[in-house]
Amino acid sequence: MLALKSLSHELSLHLDRMMMINEMEMQRDFMESEFRVMASTMNEGLVLRDKNLKISYANPAYCKLVGYSKEDLVSSGSGFLGV
C-alpha cells in the first residue's frame, strides 16, 4: 500500500511538472509572437545577429535604413553587406 501511495505521489508530481512546462511553453510562444509584431511594426531599425555576428533578423525599418531586403541581409555570408 505504501508503494502505491508513493507511486501515486510521484505520478502527481510528474503531471504537475508537465503542466508547468506546457504553460511555460505557451507563455514563451505568446511572448515570441508579441515580439515579432512589435519588431516588425516599430519605426526604429532592429537587427538581430547570431553568435557569429551573422544577421538572423532585420525588421522593415532597418531594411529601409540600409537599403537592403531582409532576405539579402539574412542570406549574406558575413551578415554585414557594408553596414
N, C-alpha and C positions, 0 to 999 in steps of 0.2 A: 504493500500500500504506500509506503514511504517513497519507493522508487517511482511509482505512478504520479505522486504529487510533485516530485522533483522534476520528472519529465514534463508534466503539465506546466510547471513554473518556467522551465527552460523554453518550452514552446511559446508561452505567452511573451517572454522577453524577446524571443526571436521575432515574433509577429509585430511587437511594438517597434523594434528596430527597423523592420521592413517598412512599416507605415511611416516612420520618421524619415527614412531615406527617400521614400516616394514623395513625401511632402516637400522635402528639400529640393528634390529634382524638379518638382513642379514650380517651386519658387524661383529656382535658377532659370528655368525656361521662360518664366514670365519676365524676369529681370533682363534676360538677353533680348527678349522681344521689345521691351521698353527702350533699352539702349539702342537697338537698331533703328527704331522710329526716331528717337531723339537725334542720333548721329546723322541720319540721312536727311533730316529736315532743318538742322541748325544752320545758321548763317556763317559760322566760323568754320574754317577748314580744319579737318581732322584726318590724321593719317595714323594708322597703327602698323608697327613693324614687329617682325618676329625676332627671335634671339640672334639671328644672323643679320639683322637690320634690313631684311627684305620686306617690302611693303606687303602687308596682308589685307589691308582695308584702306580705302580712301573714300571720304564722303564727297557728294557732288560739289560742295563749296570748295574743297581742296582741289578737286579736278579742275574746276573753273579757274582757280587761282594760279595753278601751274600750267594749265593749257594741255593737259593730257587726259585721256579717258581712264576710267577706273581699270578697265581691262589692260591697258598699256602699262599702267603703274604696277598692278599686281603681277603681271606676267614678265616684267623686266627682270633680267638676271640679277642685276645688282640692287634693284629697288630704288635707284637714285634718279636716273634719267636727267641728270644735271640739276636736280633740285635738292 
